[in-house]
Amino acid sequence: MSIIIAPGETDAGKRAVEFLLIGTDGMPLAADKTGEQPQISVDGGVFGATGIGVLALVSGNRYLATLTQAVLVEGRTIRTRFADGDTVECWGDTVQVEEFYESGLGGAHAVPITLTIVDQNGDPVVAYPVTIMDATRETG
C-alpha cells in the first residue's frame, strides 16, 4: 500500500509501515520474525537497513516496522521490503514524504492535487482541483 507521512513525523505510530510475510512455499509464514530487520530504498537507491526499525508482530503473518524521523525528508519516496531464508521477497508499504495541509474540517489531514483529463493525444481537456481527505493511515 502507498501511504503519506509528513517530513520528520514525531509520532512513531504514524511512521509505521506494514509487511505481510509469505513463506518460500507460498503459504502464510509459520516462523515468528519479530526482531528481524527489514530494508528501505530511498528514491530508487540501493536497499539497506538504515532508517527503519525491526519487525514487530501484529497478528498472523502481518508485521509493522517504524521508519526513523531522519529518513523522512520532504519529497522522498521510500520503498520497503523484507526477505530471508524462510520468506519470499515481501514488499511492504511505499511511503511518500509530503507536508500535510489542514483542511479546516475538524483538523482532518488533506492533500490538494489537480486531476487533469487528457484526450487520446495526451493533451489536457479539463483540470479539476481535488482534495484527498484523511491521507494518513492510522495504525494500532
N, C-alpha and C positions, 0 to 999 in steps of 0.2 A: 504494500500500500504506500502511497505517497502522502507525506504529511508536511506541514509547515511549522517551523519552530522559529521563534524570534531570536535575533542575534544576542548572544550572551545570556540566554534564559537562565534565571536563578532557581526556578522550581524544578527539582530533579524529576518529578513525575511528568512534567511537560517535555523533558529531554529524553524520555524513554522511547526506545524503538523495539519493535516486536519481531520475533522469529518463530516460524513453525518448522520444527525439525523432523526430518524424514530419514529413516534408516536406509542403508545401502540396498536393502531388499525391496525398497519402495513402500514399506509399511511404517506406521507410526513408531517412533523410536521408543524402545523399552528402557534403555540406559538413561540415568539422570545426568544431564550435562550442566547442572548448577556449578558455577565457578569456572567454567570453560571460557576461553577468550574468543569472541567474535572479531571481525575486522571491518574497517571502513575504507572507502575510497573517496577522496575529496576532489571534486571537479574532474573526474575521469583519471585520476592518478593511480599509482600502484596501491593495492590493498595492504593495510598494515593495522597493527593493534593499537597504535597511539590514537587517543581521542575517544575511546569507548571503553566502558567498564565490562565486567564479566557477566555471563548469563545468570539469570535468576528464574527459577521455575515458577510459572503462573499456574498452570494446570495442564494435565495430559502431556502433550509434546509442544506446548506453547511457552515461550520464554521471552523475557524482557532484558534489555541491557540499556545502560544510561550513557548518553553522549556527554563529554566534558563541555564545560562552558567555553573553554578556549577554542574548540573546533567550530563553534557556532558563530561564524563571521558572515555578515551581510552578503547575500548574493551567491553563496556557496551551494552546491548540490552534493549531498553526501549519500553514497550507496552503502548498504550494509550487507554482510554475509557471514555465514558460519559453515565450516566443514571440518571433519576429522575422519578418522578411520571407520567410525560407526555410521556416519551420515553421508548423504549426497551433499553437493553444494547447495545450501539453503539460503536463499535471498531473504533478507529482512526488509524493513521499511526503507524507502528512499526519502530523504529529507531535503526540503528546500528551505534555506535560511533567509527569511524575509521579515522585515519590520511589520508589525500589525498596526491597524488603524482602528480607533474607537468608532463604532457606528452610531452611538447615541441611543441605541436600543437596549437599555439595561446593562450597558457595559460589554455586550457581546462583541467578540472579535469579528472583524470583517476585512476582506481584501478586495479592493476595487480592481477590476480588469475591464478590458474592452473586447467584446465579441464581435468579430468582423465577418460578414458573409461575403464570400467571393463567388464570381461566376466561373464557368468552365475554363477560362483563360487565366484564372488566378487574380483577376482584377477586383478590387473591393467594390461591392454593391451597396452595402449599408453597414454601419457600425452601431452597436448597442452598448452603452455603459452598463456593466453588471457588477453587483457586489455579492461576493461569496460570503455567506454568513457562517459563523462557527467553524472557521478554517482550522482550528486545532482539534486534536484528538485527546480526549480525557482518558487517563489510564487509572487503573485501580481495581 
